[in-house]
Amino acid sequence: MNKTNSERRTHQRYLAPGLSILLKSIQSKIDIQNEEVLLSTIDFNRFGMAIKSLHNFKIGDELKLVLTDACEQSVEVSCFVSNRAKSETGYRCGLHFFDSLKSQPSLISFEEQLEEALFA
């Protein structure tokens, strides 16, 4: 039996239009050093996020990102591409954050801000 997107998620995701995202580096089998990669956020929680990109990331690619919220608070996170799907405007990728004691408090704070905005 296949699960739908909403059924397979164990943690709520929040729309994240106020988060900006910058790709710092990528560990991939393909070298994209000279390519500018633009990313935009779809949704977020403290465990991962969904992004849109014109770049065709591969499942398993490891990314280092800088996330910035509307209050200009930033956190650097490491993650990997856990899923990918072609869309009309490029690709939608699911990212899973690696556990990091350093970034976890900031990720929790970002999630709480998005949750508060949802119920404001």
C-alpha positions as CSV (number, residue, x, y, z in Angstrom):
1,M,0.0,0.0,0.0
2,N,1.3,3.5,-0.9
3,K,1.1,6.3,1.5
4,T,0.3,9.8,0.4
5,N,2.6,12.8,1.3
6,S,0.4,13.8,4.2
7,E,0.2,10.2,5.6
8,R,4.0,9.5,5.4
9,R,5.0,12.6,7.4
10,T,5.3,12.1,11.1
11,H,5.9,15.8,11.9
12,Q,3.9,18.8,10.8
13,R,5.4,21.0,8.1
14,Y,4.9,24.8,8.0
15,L,4.7,26.9,4.9
16,A,7.9,29.0,5.0
17,P,7.7,32.0,2.7
18,G,9.6,34.1,5.2
19,L,12.7,31.8,5.2
20,S,15.5,32.5,2.8
21,I,17.9,29.9,1.8
22,L,21.5,30.0,0.5
23,L,23.4,27.0,-0.8
24,K,27.0,27.1,0.7
25,S,28.3,23.9,-0.7
26,I,27.3,20.5,-2.1
27,Q,28.9,17.1,-2.0
28,S,27.8,15.5,-5.2
29,K,29.1,13.1,-7.7
30,I,28.8,15.9,-10.3
31,D,30.9,19.0,-9.9
32,I,28.7,22.1,-10.0
33,Q,31.3,24.6,-8.6
34,N,30.7,27.2,-11.4
35,E,26.9,26.8,-11.5
36,E,24.8,29.3,-9.6
37,V,22.1,27.3,-7.9
38,L,19.0,29.3,-6.8
39,L,16.7,27.7,-4.1
40,S,13.4,28.7,-2.7
41,T,11.6,27.2,0.3
42,I,8.3,25.4,0.2
43,D,7.8,24.2,3.7
44,F,9.9,23.6,6.8
45,N,10.1,21.9,10.2
46,R,13.0,21.3,12.5
47,F,13.8,17.9,10.9
48,G,13.9,19.0,7.2
49,M,12.3,21.1,4.5
50,A,11.1,21.1,0.9
51,I,12.7,23.3,-1.7
52,K,12.2,24.3,-5.3
53,S,15.2,24.6,-7.7
54,L,16.1,24.5,-11.3
55,H,19.0,22.3,-10.5
56,N,18.5,18.6,-10.6
57,F,19.9,17.5,-7.3
58,K,20.4,13.7,-6.9
59,I,18.9,11.7,-4.0
60,G,21.7,11.4,-1.5
61,D,23.5,14.7,-2.4
62,E,24.7,16.4,0.8
63,L,24.1,20.1,1.0
64,K,25.3,22.8,3.4
65,L,22.8,25.6,3.6
66,V,22.4,28.9,5.4
67,L,18.7,29.6,6.5
68,T,17.7,33.1,7.4
69,D,14.3,34.0,9.0
70,A,12.3,37.2,8.7
71,C,14.1,38.6,11.8
72,E,17.5,38.1,10.1
73,Q,18.5,35.2,12.4
74,S,20.7,32.7,10.5
75,V,21.7,29.2,11.0
76,E,24.0,26.9,9.0
77,V,22.7,23.4,8.5
78,S,23.8,20.2,6.8
79,C,21.3,18.0,5.1
80,F,20.8,15.5,2.4
81,V,18.4,15.2,-0.5
82,S,15.9,12.5,0.6
83,N,13.5,12.7,-2.4
84,R,13.1,14.6,-5.7
85,A,10.3,15.2,-8.2
86,K,10.2,17.0,-11.5
87,S,7.8,19.9,-11.5
88,E,6.6,22.4,-14.2
89,T,9.2,24.9,-13.0
90,G,12.2,22.7,-12.2
91,Y,12.5,20.3,-9.3
92,R,11.0,19.8,-5.9
93,C,13.4,18.3,-3.4
94,G,12.8,17.0,0.1
95,L,15.8,17.7,2.4
96,H,16.5,16.0,5.7
97,F,18.7,17.8,8.3
98,F,21.6,15.9,9.9
99,D,21.3,16.0,13.7
100,S,23.5,18.8,15.0
101,L,23.5,20.0,18.6
102,K,24.8,23.4,17.2
103,S,21.9,24.0,14.8
104,Q,19.0,22.3,16.6
105,P,18.0,25.3,18.9
106,S,17.9,27.6,15.9
107,L,15.8,25.1,13.9
108,I,13.4,24.7,16.8
109,S,13.1,28.5,17.0
110,F,12.4,28.8,13.3
111,E,9.7,26.2,13.6
112,E,8.1,27.9,16.6
113,Q,8.0,31.2,14.7
114,L,6.3,29.6,11.7
115,E,3.8,27.9,14.0
116,E,3.0,31.2,15.8
117,A,2.5,32.9,12.4
118,L,0.1,30.1,11.4
119,F,-2.1,30.8,14.5
120,A,-1.8,34.6,14.6
